[in-house]
Amino acid sequence: IGTVELFAVLGDRVWLDSNADGIHDCSDTSGDGIVGNAGDTGAECGSGLAGVQVDLLDPGTDGACGTGDEGLVFFDTTISDVGGFYLFGGLNPGQYCVSVVKPVGLECTLSNQGADDSADSDMVDQGNGTCQSVDGAQNPIDLFAGETDRSWDAGLVSQPSIDIETLTNNVDADDP
């Protein structure tokens, strides 16, 4: 009789937080445990962002995500699908960090907001073009054999634009 090795799965969704509150305004009305897919309801259910790079990293020498030494061992990279979903499968049990590369014009939204951990963004801006998984309840992400954890979502917001007007004698200098 051979040994059966059980792998873990890790993932969730990258979504546009249209009201910048850090909470994915979408309910799992389909009841499948995946927020934002077909059959779910809410203002941000259709807000998944496709084509976003998501990296799976080790937690570094200090054993925590979001401290700057993650990625000494780089495990995998994937790209979010048309619905904004990403998934890393076939993982050995162990500790991981998720890093989302911010697309041009987008920033990390507020993280770990509200009482429902499955509905908030779990990523914190790292100041280096990425948002990374940081959660007070679990840092790093700890996966056991056979586990499927689809709770590490990343909310992104549009960068505010700045419009500078030049006035000459209280007249808009851009007008002819």
Contacts in CASP RR format, 6 or more apart in sequence:
PFRMAT RR
TARGET T0000
AUTHOR 0000-0000-0000
METHOD contacts of the structure
MODEL  1
IGTVELFAVLGDRVWLDSNADGIHDCSDTSGDGIVGNAGDTGAECGSGLA
GVQVDLLDPGTDGACGTGDEGLVFFDTTISDVGGFYLFGGLNPGQYCVSV
VKPVGLECTLSNQGADDSADSDMVDQGNGTCQSVDGAQNPIDLFAGETDR
SWDAGLVSQPSIDIETLTNNVDADDP
5 145 0 8 1.000
6 93 0 8 1.000
6 145 0 8 1.000
6 146 0 8 1.000
7 89 0 8 1.000
7 90 0 8 1.000
7 91 0 8 1.000
7 92 0 8 1.000
7 145 0 8 1.000
7 146 0 8 1.000
8 89 0 8 1.000
8 90 0 8 1.000
8 91 0 8 1.000
8 92 0 8 1.000
8 93 0 8 1.000
8 94 0 8 1.000
8 143 0 8 1.000
8 144 0 8 1.000
8 145 0 8 1.000
8 146 0 8 1.000
8 147 0 8 1.000
8 148 0 8 1.000
8 149 0 8 1.000
9 87 0 8 1.000
9 88 0 8 1.000
9 89 0 8 1.000
9 90 0 8 1.000
9 91 0 8 1.000
9 146 0 8 1.000
9 147 0 8 1.000
9 148 0 8 1.000
9 149 0 8 1.000
9 150 0 8 1.000
10 56 0 8 1.000
10 87 0 8 1.000
10 88 0 8 1.000
10 89 0 8 1.000
10 91 0 8 1.000
10 96 0 8 1.000
10 98 0 8 1.000
10 141 0 8 1.000
10 143 0 8 1.000
10 149 0 8 1.000
10 150 0 8 1.000
10 152 0 8 1.000
11 85 0 8 1.000
11 86 0 8 1.000
11 87 0 8 1.000
11 88 0 8 1.000
11 98 0 8 1.000
11 149 0 8 1.000
11 150 0 8 1.000
11 151 0 8 1.000
11 152 0 8 1.000
12 85 0 8 1.000
12 86 0 8 1.000
12 122 0 8 1.000
12 150 0 8 1.000
12 151 0 8 1.000
12 152 0 8 1.000
12 153 0 8 1.000
12 154 0 8 1.000
13 24 0 8 1.000
13 35 0 8 1.000
13 36 0 8 1.000
13 48 0 8 1.000
13 80 0 8 1.000
13 83 0 8 1.000
13 84 0 8 1.000
13 85 0 8 1.000
13 86 0 8 1.000
13 153 0 8 1.000
13 154 0 8 1.000
14 48 0 8 1.000
14 49 0 8 1.000
14 52 0 8 1.000
14 54 0 8 1.000
14 80 0 8 1.000
14 84 0 8 1.000
14 86 0 8 1.000
14 100 0 8 1.000
14 153 0 8 1.000
14 154 0 8 1.000
14 155 0 8 1.000
14 156 0 8 1.000
15 24 0 8 1.000
15 36 0 8 1.000
15 44 0 8 1.000
15 46 0 8 1.000
15 47 0 8 1.000
15 48 0 8 1.000
15 49 0 8 1.000
15 84 0 8 1.000
15 153 0 8 1.000
15 154 0 8 1.000
15 155 0 8 1.000
15 156 0 8 1.000
16 44 0 8 1.000
16 47 0 8 1.000
16 48 0 8 1.000
16 49 0 8 1.000
16 106 0 8 1.000
16 155 0 8 1.000
16 156 0 8 1.000
16 157 0 8 1.000
16 158 0 8 1.000
17 23 0 8 1.000
17 24 0 8 1.000
17 44 0 8 1.000
17 47 0 8 1.000
17 109 0 8 1.000
17 121 0 8 1.000
17 155 0 8 1.000
17 156 0 8 1.000
17 157 0 8 1.000
18 25 0 8 1.000
18 43 0 8 1.000
18 44 0 8 1.000
18 47 0 8 1.000
19 25 0 8 1.000
19 43 0 8 1.000
20 109 0 8 1.000
20 110 0 8 1.000
20 157 0 8 1.000
21 109 0 8 1.000
21 110 0 8 1.000
21 113 0 8 1.000
22 109 0 8 1.000
22 110 0 8 1.000
22 111 0 8 1.000
22 113 0 8 1.000
22 120 0 8 1.000
22 121 0 8 1.000
22 155 0 8 1.000
23 113 0 8 1.000
23 114 0 8 1.000
23 116 0 8 1.000
23 119 0 8 1.000
23 120 0 8 1.000
23 121 0 8 1.000
24 35 0 8 1.000
24 36 0 8 1.000
24 44 0 8 1.000
24 47 0 8 1.000
24 119 0 8 1.000
24 120 0 8 1.000
24 121 0 8 1.000
24 153 0 8 1.000
24 155 0 8 1.000
25 42 0 8 1.000
25 43 0 8 1.000
25 44 0 8 1.000
26 35 0 8 1.000
26 36 0 8 1.000
26 40 0 8 1.000
26 41 0 8 1.000
26 42 0 8 1.000
26 43 0 8 1.000
26 44 0 8 1.000
26 45 0 8 1.000
26 46 0 8 1.000
26 47 0 8 1.000
26 119 0 8 1.000
27 35 0 8 1.000
27 40 0 8 1.000
27 41 0 8 1.000
27 42 0 8 1.000
28 34 0 8 1.000
28 35 0 8 1.000
28 36 0 8 1.000
28 40 0 8 1.000
28 118 0 8 1.000
29 39 0 8 1.000
29 40 0 8 1.000
29 41 0 8 1.000
30 37 0 8 1.000
30 38 0 8 1.000
30 39 0 8 1.000
30 40 0 8 1.000
33 150 0 8 1.000
34 85 0 8 1.000
34 150 0 8 1.000
35 118 0 8 1.000
35 119 0 8 1.000
35 153 0 8 1.000
36 45 0 8 1.000
36 46 0 8 1.000
36 48 0 8 1.000
37 83 0 8 1.000
37 85 0 8 1.000
39 45 0 8 1.000
46 83 0 8 1.000
48 80 0 8 1.000
48 83 0 8 1.000
48 84 0 8 1.000
48 85 0 8 1.000
49 80 0 8 1.000
49 83 0 8 1.000
49 84 0 8 1.000
49 103 0 8 1.000
49 106 0 8 1.000
49 156 0 8 1.000
50 80 0 8 1.000
50 81 0 8 1.000
50 82 0 8 1.000
50 83 0 8 1.000
50 84 0 8 1.000
51 79 0 8 1.000
51 80 0 8 1.000
51 81 0 8 1.000
51 84 0 8 1.000
51 103 0 8 1.000
52 79 0 8 1.000
52 80 0 8 1.000
52 84 0 8 1.000
52 86 0 8 1.000
52 100 0 8 1.000
52 101 0 8 1.000
52 103 0 8 1.000
52 154 0 8 1.000
52 156 0 8 1.000
53 77 0 8 1.000
53 78 0 8 1.000
53 79 0 8 1.000
53 100 0 8 1.000
53 101 0 8 1.000
54 77 0 8 1.000
54 78 0 8 1.000
54 79 0 8 1.000
54 80 0 8 1.000
54 86 0 8 1.000
54 98 0 8 1.000
54 99 0 8 1.000
54 100 0 8 1.000
54 101 0 8 1.000
54 154 0 8 1.000
55 74 0 8 1.000
55 76 0 8 1.000
55 77 0 8 1.000
55 98 0 8 1.000
55 99 0 8 1.000
55 100 0 8 1.000
55 101 0 8 1.000
55 130 0 8 1.000
56 74 0 8 1.000
56 75 0 8 1.000
56 76 0 8 1.000
56 77 0 8 1.000
56 78 0 8 1.000
56 88 0 8 1.000
56 91 0 8 1.000
56 96 0 8 1.000
56 97 0 8 1.000
56 98 0 8 1.000
56 99 0 8 1.000
57 65 0 8 1.000
57 70 0 8 1.000
57 71 0 8 1.000
57 73 0 8 1.000
57 74 0 8 1.000
57 75 0 8 1.000
57 96 0 8 1.000
57 97 0 8 1.000
57 98 0 8 1.000
57 99 0 8 1.000
58 70 0 8 1.000
58 71 0 8 1.000
58 72 0 8 1.000
58 73 0 8 1.000
58 74 0 8 1.000
58 75 0 8 1.000
58 95 0 8 1.000
58 96 0 8 1.000
58 97 0 8 1.000
59 65 0 8 1.000
59 70 0 8 1.000
59 95 0 8 1.000
59 96 0 8 1.000
59 97 0 8 1.000
59 139 0 8 1.000
59 140 0 8 1.000
60 67 0 8 1.000
60 69 0 8 1.000
60 70 0 8 1.000
60 71 0 8 1.000
60 72 0 8 1.000
60 73 0 8 1.000
61 69 0 8 1.000
61 72 0 8 1.000
62 69 0 8 1.000
63 95 0 8 1.000
63 140 0 8 1.000
64 139 0 8 1.000
64 140 0 8 1.000
65 97 0 8 1.000
65 98 0 8 1.000
65 132 0 8 1.000
65 133 0 8 1.000
65 134 0 8 1.000
65 139 0 8 1.000
65 140 0 8 1.000
65 141 0 8 1.000
66 97 0 8 1.000
66 124 0 8 1.000
66 126 0 8 1.000
66 132 0 8 1.000
66 133 0 8 1.000
66 134 0 8 1.000
66 139 0 8 1.000
68 126 0 8 1.000
70 97 0 8 1.000
70 99 0 8 1.000
70 132 0 8 1.000
71 97 0 8 1.000
71 99 0 8 1.000
75 88 0 8 1.000
75 91 0 8 1.000
75 96 0 8 1.000
76 88 0 8 1.000
78 86 0 8 1.000
78 87 0 8 1.000
78 88 0 8 1.000
79 86 0 8 1.000
80 86 0 8 1.000
87 150 0 8 1.000
91 143 0 8 1.000
93 143 0 8 1.000
93 144 0 8 1.000
93 145 0 8 1.000
93 146 0 8 1.000
93 147 0 8 1.000
94 142 0 8 1.000
94 143 0 8 1.000
94 144 0 8 1.000
95 140 0 8 1.000
95 141 0 8 1.000
95 142 0 8 1.000
95 143 0 8 1.000
96 140 0 8 1.000
96 141 0 8 1.000
96 143 0 8 1.000
97 132 0 8 1.000
97 133 0 8 1.000
97 140 0 8 1.000
97 141 0 8 1.000
98 122 0 8 1.000
98 123 0 8 1.000
98 132 0 8 1.000
98 133 0 8 1.000
98 141 0 8 1.000
98 152 0 8 1.000
98 154 0 8 1.000
99 126 0 8 1.000
99 130 0 8 1.000
99 131 0 8 1.000
99 132 0 8 1.000
99 133 0 8 1.000
100 108 0 8 1.000
100 123 0 8 1.000
100 130 0 8 1.000
100 131 0 8 1.000
100 132 0 8 1.000
100 154 0 8 1.000
100 156 0 8 1.000
101 129 0 8 1.000
101 130 0 8 1.000
102 108 0 8 1.000
102 129 0 8 1.000
102 130 0 8 1.000
102 131 0 8 1.000
102 156 0 8 1.000
103 156 0 8 1.000
105 158 0 8 1.000
105 159 0 8 1.000
106 156 0 8 1.000
106 157 0 8 1.000
106 158 0 8 1.000
106 159 0 8 1.000
107 125 0 8 1.000
107 156 0 8 1.000
107 157 0 8 1.000
107 158 0 8 1.000
107 159 0 8 1.000
108 121 0 8 1.000
108 123 0 8 1.000
108 124 0 8 1.000
108 125 0 8 1.000
108 131 0 8 1.000
108 154 0 8 1.000
108 155 0 8 1.000
108 156 0 8 1.000
108 157 0 8 1.000
109 121 0 8 1.000
109 155 0 8 1.000
109 156 0 8 1.000
109 157 0 8 1.000
110 121 0 8 1.000
111 120 0 8 1.000
111 121 0 8 1.000
111 122 0 8 1.000
111 123 0 8 1.000
111 124 0 8 1.000
111 134 0 8 1.000
112 120 0 8 1.000
112 121 0 8 1.000
112 122 0 8 1.000
112 134 0 8 1.000
112 135 0 8 1.000
112 136 0 8 1.000
113 120 0 8 1.000
113 121 0 8 1.000
114 120 0 8 1.000
117 135 0 8 1.000
117 137 0 8 1.000
117 151 0 8 1.000
118 151 0 8 1.000
120 153 0 8 1.000
121 153 0 8 1.000
121 154 0 8 1.000
121 155 0 8 1.000
122 133 0 8 1.000
122 134 0 8 1.000
122 135 0 8 1.000
122 151 0 8 1.000
122 152 0 8 1.000
122 153 0 8 1.000
122 154 0 8 1.000
123 131 0 8 1.000
123 132 0 8 1.000
123 133 0 8 1.000
123 134 0 8 1.000
123 152 0 8 1.000
123 153 0 8 1.000
123 154 0 8 1.000
123 155 0 8 1.000
124 131 0 8 1.000
124 132 0 8 1.000
124 133 0 8 1.000
124 134 0 8 1.000
125 131 0 8 1.000
126 132 0 8 1.000
131 154 0 8 1.000
131 155 0 8 1.000
131 156 0 8 1.000
133 139 0 8 1.000
133 140 0 8 1.000
133 141 0 8 1.000
133 152 0 8 1.000
141 149 0 8 1.000
141 152 0 8 1.000
143 149 0 8 1.000
165 172 0 8 1.000
165 173 0 8 1.000
165 174 0 8 1.000
166 172 0 8 1.000
166 173 0 8 1.000
166 174 0 8 1.000
167 173 0 8 1.000
END
